[in-house]
């Protein structure tokens, strides 16, 4: 099988509420996606938009298969998500929201670990862990905990089982294939007593 050949997964039920009944909202006109340097052709049948009859969420079908998507991420990791961003204000906001200076952090979609590095630079003690589909170059410099390999919506997420005070997911939620599984995973990843 060609690792670069797009694979697509049909979305047969609403990702938010699970309803099967839906109404067509047309199709996406583009015949390919651009991701980094890679041009990914859409399926010959196109990508349809549907509105859920139950909750009115508009969603696409099909969507890129998670295994194929992980391959695209791995091939393009040198060109995507590598622009520097100053997370100083984000770290301050996390401290305000937590009500304390130190906390255990899991960054979902951590890329090169810039948020983790900003926490380290600000003197936040505690675990600094990452969950991502690929281990980006530079991540190790700021990792002070585990690296969880996979997607947030993986039904078999393998991790330490020790929950985190804070779980961040910047620019991740909109890419989920299975929000039910993702939010179940989030519930298990977050320490329920951290915010009491």
C-alpha positions in Angstrom: 0.0 0.0 0.0 1.3 3.5 -0.9 1.7 5.4 2.4 1.0 8.7 0.5 -2.2 7.5 -1.1 -5.2 9.2 0.7 -7.4 6.9 2.7 -10.9 8.2 3.7 -13.3 7.2 6.5 -17.0 7.5 6.0 -18.8 9.5 8.8 -22.2 7.7 9.0 -23.5 9.3 12.2 -23.3 12.8 13.8 -19.9 13.1 15.6 -21.6 15.2 18.4 -24.9 13.3 19.3 -24.6 10.1 17.3 -27.8 10.6 15.3 -28.0 8.9 11.9 -30.6 11.1 10.3 -29.1 14.1 8.5 -29.8 16.6 5.7 -27.4 17.4 2.8 -25.8 20.8 3.0 -23.9 20.5 -0.3 -20.4 19.6 -1.1 -16.9 21.1 -0.6 -15.8 22.5 -3.9 -12.1 22.0 -3.4 -10.6 18.9 -5.0 -7.6 18.7 -2.7 -6.2 19.8 0.6 -2.9 21.5 1.1 -1.0 20.5 4.2 2.6 21.7 4.4 4.2 20.8 1.1 1.7 18.0 0.4 -1.3 18.2 -1.9 -3.9 15.6 -0.8 -6.6 14.9 -3.4 -10.1 14.5 -2.2 -12.1 11.4 -3.0 -13.5 11.1 -6.6 -17.0 11.2 -5.0 -16.2 14.5 -3.3 -16.7 15.5 0.3 -20.3 16.0 1.3 -21.5 18.4 4.1 -24.4 17.2 6.3 -26.5 18.8 9.0 -27.5 16.5 11.8 -31.3 16.3 12.1 -30.9 15.9 15.9 -28.5 18.6 17.0 -27.9 20.6 13.7 -24.1 20.1 13.8 -22.7 20.5 10.3 -20.1 17.8 9.5 -18.1 16.3 6.6 -18.1 12.9 5.1 -15.8 11.4 4.4 -12.8 12.5 6.5 -9.1 11.5 6.2 -8.4 8.2 7.8 -6.5 8.6 11.1 -3.6 6.3 9.9 -3.2 8.2 6.7 -3.5 11.6 8.6 -0.7 10.5 11.0 1.5 9.7 7.9 0.9 13.2 6.5 1.7 14.8 9.9 4.9 12.8 10.1 6.0 13.7 6.6 5.2 17.4 7.1 6.3 17.9 10.7 9.4 19.9 9.6 7.3 22.5 7.9 4.1 22.7 10.0 3.7 24.0 13.5 7.3 25.1 13.7 6.8 28.9 13.7 7.7 30.2 17.2 4.9 31.5 19.4 5.3 33.2 22.8 3.2 31.2 25.3 4.1 33.6 28.3 0.5 34.9 28.5 -0.9 31.4 28.2 1.2 30.1 31.1 0.1 33.1 33.2 -3.6 32.3 32.3 -3.1 28.7 33.2 -1.8 29.7 36.6 -4.7 32.1 37.2 -7.2 29.4 36.2 -5.6 26.8 38.4 -5.2 29.2 41.3 -1.6 28.0 41.9 1.9 28.4 40.5 2.6 24.7 39.9 0.7 22.0 38.1 1.0 18.8 36.1 0.4 19.6 32.4 -0.5 17.4 29.4 -0.4 19.3 26.1 -2.4 17.5 23.4 -1.0 18.3 20.0 2.2 19.5 21.5 4.3 19.6 18.3 7.8 20.9 19.2 6.8 21.5 22.9 6.7 25.3 22.9 4.0 25.5 25.6 5.9 22.9 27.7 9.1 24.9 27.3 7.3 28.1 28.3 6.1 26.4 31.5 9.6 25.3 32.2 11.0 28.8 31.6 8.3 30.3 33.9 9.4 27.9 36.7 6.2 25.8 36.7 7.2 22.6 38.5 5.3 19.3 37.9 5.1 16.9 35.0 5.2 18.4 31.5 3.9 15.7 29.2 2.7 15.6 25.5 0.2 13.7 23.5 0.7 13.7 19.7 0.6 11.6 16.6 4.3 12.1 16.0 7.3 12.9 18.2 8.4 16.3 16.8 12.0 17.4 16.8 12.8 19.6 19.8 10.1 18.1 22.0 12.5 16.3 24.3 14.1 19.6 25.5 10.9 20.5 27.4 9.4 17.1 28.2 9.5 16.3 31.9 7.0 13.5 31.9 5.5 11.0 29.4 5.0 11.1 25.7 1.7 9.6 24.7 1.8 8.5 21.1 -1.6 8.7 19.4 -4.7 10.6 18.7 -6.9 12.1 21.5 -9.8 10.1 20.1 -8.0 6.8 20.0 -10.1 4.1 21.7 -6.9 2.4 23.0 -4.9 5.4 24.3 -1.9 4.0 26.2 -0.6 6.2 29.0 0.6 6.1 32.6 -2.9 6.4 34.1 -1.8 9.2 36.4 -4.2 12.1 35.6 -3.1 15.7 35.0 -4.1 19.0 36.7 -4.3 20.7 33.3 -4.8 19.3 29.8 -4.5 21.7 26.9 -5.6 21.1 23.3 -4.8 24.1 21.2 -6.0 23.7 17.5 -6.9 20.1 18.0 -10.6 19.6 18.9 -11.8 20.6 15.4 -9.8 17.7 13.9 -11.4 14.9 15.9 -12.9 11.9 14.2 -14.7 10.6 17.3 -15.5 13.3 19.8 -17.3 10.8 22.1 -14.1 8.9 22.6 -12.0 12.0 22.8 -14.0 13.5 25.6 -14.1 10.2 27.4 -10.3 10.2 27.2 -10.2 13.8 28.4 -12.3 12.9 31.4 -9.8 10.2 32.4 -6.7 12.4 31.6 -7.8 15.2 33.9 -7.5 14.9 37.7 -11.1 15.6 39.0 -9.8 16.9 42.4 -7.3 19.4 40.8 -10.1 22.0 40.5 -12.0 21.6 43.7 
